[in-house]
Amino acid sequence: METENQTLDRIKLKLRTGPTSTMKAQDTPMKHQENLKRQKDILAFRMRKLSTKQNDFNSKTDTLKEKIKKKYDNMKRVLDEDLRITLCQLDAEAEAFEKTIEDNIEKCYRLTQEIDQQLSELSTQLEKHQNKMAEVEERYAGTLKMTDPEFIQMDEFKNKQLLSLTINLLLFIRSQVPVTKKLFQSYAQQVILNPDSAHPKLLISPEGDSVTYTETWQEVPENPSRFDTTLNAISRQGFKDVRNYWEVQVADKTYWELGLTYPNIPRKGREEDCWMGRGPTSWCVEFFNGDYTAWHNGVPHELTNITGKTFQRIGIFSSSKGGLVCFLGADTMTPLYCFCAGTFTHPLYQAVCPGHDNQGTNWKPLLICDASRSAPVL
């Protein structure tokens, strides 16, 4: 089939040679008419090609517009999800503050009732209640000190950092890492477990970054810091940093406890005294057969909103400025529970419990992770 260029060349050749040969020899109206028809055919062919080209441009433009629209839709989805995670974390912290303030108000109210009762009794039994009044006065002073609103402060510096990171979110949106994750990673520190604190049925790795339960009672030296009734181990060093964040891999486990503790947590004696979260000196989250429970001072908080969910990593964030201890599902930065301690009176130690074998379902170790880096995508 003759191409457009071949057709044009043929017409041009005829037009060039026509006037000097054919048209000079046979300069008739019929020949001139044929030439004009050929030129008209060429122009019509050219217009069809231009129309085809225009349609091709329009099609490519529409395709490009659709691709760009999908990219912007994806960016909006990432932004919406990141906003949801960030607001969810702030709601969890606010709930912890509100609960602590309500508890302090309740303490003040109960003590006020006791004082009213003592005042009514003192009118007839003043001498008998001298000792009791002294006790009430001491509790009064202690309660005022413990419930001082100055001890319950928001971590304004952290919140300003969070807002700043949110403003600059578009600079790193390609990473699709939540703002809260980015912020907490900046507070990450290395955690090394202390083998001298571990229960004899626990194996601590040489690097101090994992703990495994074993049925065998290990031949280990007895010392005051070793837990002998609960399957606990704590970190070598405590910290007083304003903010601290660490993560533990809990994948494929059916029982574990993670938390923070003061160094004076009981190590010997009754089992319930040594469990994390059962006294006033420790905070923890416990996972057992799909159920989550947060513990402090012997009070359980069942986390029914996440029952049945599993996470690869659990993150623990603490802020001495805000008096916060927050537990999160680090995979998606899902808030599990936040405690508001008001103020920390001692250095905090990281504490772990890998749990017993749980009928053969819980042999995997707890692994301390590098919290400054995100977990690889599986």
MIDREN-973727 format. One record per residue (C-alpha): residue number from 1; residue in three letters; x negated, y, z negated. Coordinates in steps of 0.5 Angstrom, whole numbers. Example, Ala and Ser with C-alpha at 12.3 -4.5 7.8 and 13.67 -1.06 7.14 Angstrom:
<rodos>
RODO   n res    px    py    pz
RODO   1 ALA   -25    -9   -16
RODO   2 SER   -27    -2   -14
</rodos>
This chain:
<rodos>
RODO   n res    px    py    pz
RODO   1 MET     0     0     0
RODO   2 GLU    -3     7     2
RODO   3 THR    -5    11    -4
RODO   4 GLU    -3    18    -5
RODO   5 ASN   -10    21    -4
RODO   6 GLN   -10    16     3
RODO   7 THR    -4    19     5
RODO   8 LEU    -6    26     3
RODO   9 ASP   -13    25     7
RODO  10 ARG    -9    22    13
RODO  11 ILE    -5    29    13
RODO  12 LYS   -11    33    13
RODO  13 LEU   -14    30    18
RODO  14 LYS    -8    31    23
RODO  15 LEU    -7    38    21
RODO  16 ARG   -15    39    22
RODO  17 THR   -15    36    29
RODO  18 GLY    -8    37    31
RODO  19 PRO    -9    45    33
RODO  20 THR   -16    43    37
RODO  21 SER   -14    37    41
RODO  22 THR    -7    35    41
RODO  23 MET    -3    41    39
RODO  24 LYS    -8    45    45
RODO  25 ALA    -6    39    50
RODO  26 GLN     1    38    48
RODO  27 ASP     3    44    44
RODO  28 THR    11    42    44
RODO  29 PRO    16    44    38
RODO  30 MET    17    36    37
RODO  31 LYS    10    35    35
RODO  32 HIS    10    41    30
RODO  33 GLN    17    39    27
RODO  34 GLU    13    32    26
RODO  35 ASN     8    35    22
RODO  36 LEU    12    40    18
RODO  37 LYS    16    33    16
RODO  38 ARG    10    30    14
RODO  39 GLN     8    36    10
RODO  40 LYS    15    36     7
RODO  41 ASP    14    28     5
RODO  42 ILE     7    30     2
RODO  43 LEU    10    35    -3
RODO  44 ALA    16    31    -5
RODO  45 PHE    11    25    -7
RODO  46 ARG     7    30   -11
RODO  47 MET    13    33   -14
RODO  48 ARG    15    25   -16
RODO  49 LYS     8    24   -19
RODO  50 LEU     8    31   -23
RODO  51 SER    15    29   -26
RODO  52 THR    12    22   -28
RODO  53 LYS     6    25   -31
RODO  54 GLN    11    30   -35
RODO  55 ASN    15    24   -37
RODO  56 ASP     9    20   -40
RODO  57 PHE     6    27   -44
RODO  58 ASN    13    27   -47
RODO  59 SER    13    20   -49
RODO  60 LYS     6    20   -52
RODO  61 THR     8    26   -56
RODO  62 ASP    14    23   -59
RODO  63 THR    10    17   -61
RODO  64 LEU     5    21   -64
RODO  65 LYS    10    25   -68
RODO  66 GLU    13    19   -70
RODO  67 LYS     6    16   -73
RODO  68 ILE     5    23   -76
RODO  69 LYS    12    23   -80
RODO  70 LYS    10    16   -82
RODO  71 LYS     4    18   -85
RODO  72 TYR     7    24   -89
RODO  73 ASP    13    19   -91
RODO  74 ASN     7    15   -94
RODO  75 MET     4    21   -98
RODO  76 LYS    11    23  -101
RODO  77 ARG    12    16  -103
RODO  78 VAL     5    16  -107
RODO  79 LEU     6    23  -110
RODO  80 ASP    13    21  -112
RODO  81 GLU    10    14  -115
RODO  82 ASP     4    18  -119
RODO  83 LEU     9    23  -121
RODO  84 ARG    13    18  -124
RODO  85 ILE     7    15  -128
RODO  86 THR     5    21  -130
RODO  87 LEU    11    24  -133
RODO  88 CYS    12    17  -136
RODO  89 GLN     6    17  -140
RODO  90 LEU     7    24  -143
RODO  91 ASP    14    22  -145
RODO  92 ALA    11    16  -149
RODO  93 GLU     7    21  -152
RODO  94 ALA    12    25  -154
RODO  95 GLU    16    20  -157
RODO  96 ALA    11    18  -161
RODO  97 PHE    10    25  -164
RODO  98 GLU    18    25  -165
RODO  99 LYS    18    19  -169
RODO 100 THR    12    21  -173
RODO 101 ILE    15    27  -175
RODO 102 GLU    22    24  -176
RODO 103 ASP    19    19  -181
RODO 104 ASN    15    25  -185
RODO 105 ILE    22    28  -186
RODO 106 GLU    25    22  -188
RODO 107 LYS    19    21  -193
RODO 108 CYS    20    28  -196
RODO 109 TYR    28    27  -196
RODO 110 ARG    27    21  -200
RODO 111 LEU    22    24  -205
RODO 112 THR    27    30  -206
RODO 113 GLN    32    25  -208
RODO 114 GLU    28    22  -213
RODO 115 ILE    26    29  -216
RODO 116 ASP    33    31  -216
RODO 117 GLN    34    24  -220
RODO 118 GLN    29    26  -225
RODO 119 LEU    31    33  -226
RODO 120 SER    38    30  -228
RODO 121 GLU    35    25  -233
RODO 122 LEU    30    30  -236
RODO 123 SER    35    34  -239
RODO 124 THR    36    28  -244
RODO 125 GLN    30    24  -244
RODO 126 LEU    24    29  -243
RODO 127 GLU    19    26  -247
RODO 128 LYS    21    19  -244
RODO 129 HIS    20    21  -237
RODO 130 GLN    13    25  -238
RODO 131 ASN     9    19  -235
RODO 132 LYS    14    18  -229
RODO 133 MET    14    26  -228
RODO 134 ALA     6    25  -227
RODO 135 GLU     7    20  -222
RODO 136 VAL    12    24  -218
RODO 137 GLU     8    30  -218
RODO 138 GLU     2    26  -216
RODO 139 ARG     6    23  -210
RODO 140 TYR     9    30  -209
RODO 141 ALA     2    33  -208
RODO 142 GLY     0    26  -204
RODO 143 THR     6    27  -199
RODO 144 LEU     6    34  -198
RODO 145 LYS    -2    33  -196
RODO 146 MET     0    27  -192
RODO 147 THR     6    30  -188
RODO 148 ASP     2    37  -187
RODO 149 PRO     5    39  -180
RODO 150 GLU    -2    41  -178
RODO 151 PHE    -5    34  -178
RODO 152 ILE     0    33  -172
RODO 153 GLN    -2    36  -166
RODO 154 MET    -2    35  -159
RODO 155 ASP    -8    34  -155
RODO 156 GLU    -8    41  -151
RODO 157 PHE   -15    40  -148
RODO 158 LYS   -13    33  -145
RODO 159 ASN    -6    36  -143
RODO 160 LYS   -10    42  -139
RODO 161 GLN   -14    37  -136
RODO 162 LEU    -8    33  -134
RODO 163 LEU    -5    39  -131
RODO 164 SER   -11    41  -127
RODO 165 LEU   -12    34  -124
RODO 166 THR    -5    34  -122
RODO 167 ILE    -6    41  -119
RODO 168 ASN   -12    38  -115
RODO 169 LEU    -8    31  -113
RODO 170 LEU    -8    32  -106
RODO 171 LEU   -16    32  -106
RODO 172 PHE   -16    25  -108
RODO 173 ILE    -9    22  -106
RODO 174 ARG   -13    17  -101
RODO 175 SER   -15    13  -107
RODO 176 GLN    -8    12  -109
RODO 177 VAL   -10    12  -116
RODO 178 PRO    -6    15  -122
RODO 179 VAL    -8    22  -125
RODO 180 THR    -7    18  -132
RODO 181 LYS   -12    13  -130
RODO 182 LYS   -17    18  -127
RODO 183 LEU   -17    22  -133
RODO 184 PHE   -17    16  -138
RODO 185 GLN   -23    13  -134
RODO 186 SER   -27    19  -136
RODO 187 TYR   -26    17  -143
RODO 188 ALA   -29    10  -142
RODO 189 GLN   -34     8  -147
RODO 190 GLN   -38     1  -147
RODO 191 VAL   -35    -4  -152
RODO 192 ILE   -40   -10  -155
RODO 193 LEU   -37   -15  -160
RODO 194 ASN   -40   -16  -166
RODO 195 PRO   -41   -24  -167
RODO 196 ASP   -42   -23  -175
RODO 197 SER   -35   -21  -175
RODO 198 ALA   -32   -27  -171
RODO 199 HIS   -28   -32  -174
RODO 200 PRO   -32   -39  -174
RODO 201 LYS   -27   -42  -168
RODO 202 LEU   -29   -36  -164
RODO 203 LEU   -35   -36  -159
RODO 204 ILE   -38   -29  -157
RODO 205 SER   -42   -28  -151
RODO 206 PRO   -49   -27  -151
RODO 207 GLU   -47   -20  -148
RODO 208 GLY   -42   -19  -153
RODO 209 ASP   -37   -17  -147
RODO 210 SER   -32   -23  -148
RODO 211 VAL   -29   -28  -154
RODO 212 THR   -26   -35  -153
RODO 213 TYR   -22   -39  -158
RODO 214 THR   -25   -46  -159
RODO 215 GLU   -22   -52  -163
RODO 216 THR   -29   -53  -166
RODO 217 TRP   -31   -50  -173
RODO 218 GLN   -38   -47  -171
RODO 219 GLU   -44   -47  -176
RODO 220 VAL   -45   -39  -177
RODO 221 PRO   -48   -36  -183
RODO 222 GLU   -42   -33  -188
RODO 223 ASN   -42   -26  -189
RODO 224 PRO   -37   -21  -192
RODO 225 SER   -36   -18  -185
RODO 226 ARG   -33   -25  -182
RODO 227 PHE   -26   -26  -181
RODO 228 ASP   -25   -33  -184
RODO 229 THR   -17   -33  -184
RODO 230 THR   -15   -30  -177
RODO 231 LEU   -18   -31  -170
RODO 232 ASN   -21   -24  -170
RODO 233 ALA   -27   -20  -168
RODO 234 ILE   -29   -13  -168
RODO 235 SER   -34    -8  -164
RODO 236 ARG   -41    -7  -167
RODO 237 GLN   -40     0  -167
RODO 238 GLY   -35     5  -169
RODO 239 PHE   -33    11  -166
RODO 240 LYS   -31    18  -168
RODO 241 ASP   -31    21  -161
RODO 242 VAL   -25    26  -160
RODO 243 ARG   -22    21  -154
RODO 244 ASN   -24    14  -153
RODO 245 TYR   -21     9  -147
RODO 246 TRP   -23     2  -146
RODO 247 GLU   -20    -4  -143
RODO 248 VAL   -19   -12  -144
RODO 249 GLN   -18   -17  -138
RODO 250 VAL   -12   -21  -141
RODO 251 ALA   -10   -25  -134
RODO 252 ASP    -7   -32  -135
RODO 253 LYS    -7   -32  -143
RODO 254 THR     0   -33  -146
RODO 255 TYR    -3   -30  -153
RODO 256 TRP    -7   -25  -155
RODO 257 GLU    -8   -19  -160
RODO 258 LEU   -11   -12  -158
RODO 259 GLY   -12    -6  -162
RODO 260 LEU   -16    -1  -167
RODO 261 THR   -18    -2  -174
RODO 262 TYR   -22     2  -180
RODO 263 PRO   -28    -2  -182
RODO 264 ASN   -24    -4  -189
RODO 265 ILE   -19    -8  -186
RODO 266 PRO   -19   -15  -190
RODO 267 ARG   -23   -20  -188
RODO 268 LYS   -22   -26  -193
RODO 269 GLY   -16   -28  -197
RODO 270 ARG    -9   -28  -195
RODO 271 GLU    -8   -29  -187
RODO 272 GLU    -2   -24  -187
RODO 273 ASP    -7   -18  -190
RODO 274 CYS   -12   -20  -185
RODO 275 TRP    -8   -19  -178
RODO 276 MET    -8   -13  -174
RODO 277 GLY    -3    -8  -175
RODO 278 ARG     0   -11  -182
RODO 279 GLY    -3    -6  -186
RODO 280 PRO    -4     1  -186
RODO 281 THR   -12     1  -183
RODO 282 SER   -10    -2  -176
RODO 283 TRP    -6    -1  -170
RODO 284 CYS    -5    -7  -165
RODO 285 VAL     0   -10  -159
RODO 286 GLU     1   -17  -159
RODO 287 PHE     3   -21  -153
RODO 288 PHE     6   -28  -155
RODO 289 ASN    10   -33  -149
RODO 290 GLY    12   -27  -145
RODO 291 ASP    14   -22  -151
RODO 292 TYR    10   -16  -153
RODO 293 THR    10   -13  -160
RODO 294 ALA     7    -7  -163
RODO 295 TRP     5    -7  -170
RODO 296 HIS     2    -2  -176
RODO 297 ASN     3    -2  -183
RODO 298 GLY     7    -9  -183
RODO 299 VAL    12    -6  -179
RODO 300 PRO    14    -9  -172
RODO 301 HIS    16    -6  -166
RODO 302 GLU    19   -10  -161
RODO 303 LEU    18    -8  -153
RODO 304 THR    24   -11  -150
RODO 305 ASN    23    -6  -144
RODO 306 ILE    17   -10  -142
RODO 307 THR    19   -17  -144
RODO 308 GLY    17   -22  -139
RODO 309 LYS    12   -18  -135
RODO 310 THR     5   -19  -135
RODO 311 PHE    -2   -15  -133
RODO 312 GLN    -9   -17  -131
RODO 313 ARG   -11   -11  -136
RODO 314 ILE    -9    -8  -142
RODO 315 GLY   -12    -1  -144
RODO 316 ILE   -13     2  -150
RODO 317 PHE   -13    10  -151
RODO 318 SER   -14    14  -157
RODO 319 SER   -15    21  -159
RODO 320 SER   -17    24  -166
RODO 321 LYS   -15    31  -163
RODO 322 GLY    -8    29  -162
RODO 323 GLY    -8    23  -167
RODO 324 LEU    -6    18  -162
RODO 325 VAL    -7    11  -160
RODO 326 CYS    -3     9  -154
RODO 327 PHE    -3     2  -151
RODO 328 LEU    -2     1  -143
RODO 329 GLY    -1    -4  -138
RODO 330 ALA    -8    -2  -134
RODO 331 ASP    -6    -5  -127
RODO 332 THR     0     1  -126
RODO 333 MET    -2     5  -132
RODO 334 THR     5     3  -135
RODO 335 PRO     6     5  -142
RODO 336 LEU     7     0  -147
RODO 337 TYR     7     4  -154
RODO 338 CYS     4    10  -157
RODO 339 PHE     3    11  -165
RODO 340 CYS     2    18  -168
RODO 341 ALA    -3    17  -174
RODO 342 GLY    -3    24  -175
RODO 343 THR   -11    24  -177
RODO 344 PHE   -16    19  -177
RODO 345 THR   -20    18  -184
RODO 346 HIS   -25    13  -182
RODO 347 PRO   -29    11  -176
RODO 348 LEU   -25     7  -171
RODO 349 TYR   -27     0  -169
RODO 350 GLN   -24    -4  -163
RODO 351 ALA   -21   -11  -165
RODO 352 VAL   -19   -17  -161
RODO 353 CYS   -16   -23  -162
RODO 354 PRO   -16   -29  -157
RODO 355 GLY   -10   -33  -160
RODO 356 HIS   -10   -40  -161
RODO 357 ASP   -10   -45  -155
RODO 358 ASN    -2   -45  -156
RODO 359 GLN    -1   -52  -154
RODO 360 GLY    -6   -52  -148
RODO 361 THR    -4   -45  -145
RODO 362 ASN    -9   -40  -148
RODO 363 TRP   -16   -43  -146
RODO 364 LYS   -18   -37  -142
RODO 365 PRO   -23   -32  -146
RODO 366 LEU   -21   -24  -147
RODO 367 LEU   -26   -20  -143
RODO 368 ILE   -28   -13  -144
RODO 369 CYS   -28    -9  -138
RODO 370 ASP   -32    -3  -135
RODO 371 ALA   -26     2  -136
RODO 372 SER   -29     7  -132
RODO 373 ARG   -28     3  -126
RODO 374 SER   -21     1  -123
RODO 375 ALA   -20    -7  -123
RODO 376 PRO   -21   -10  -116
RODO 377 VAL   -15   -11  -111
RODO 378 LEU   -13   -18  -111
</rodos>
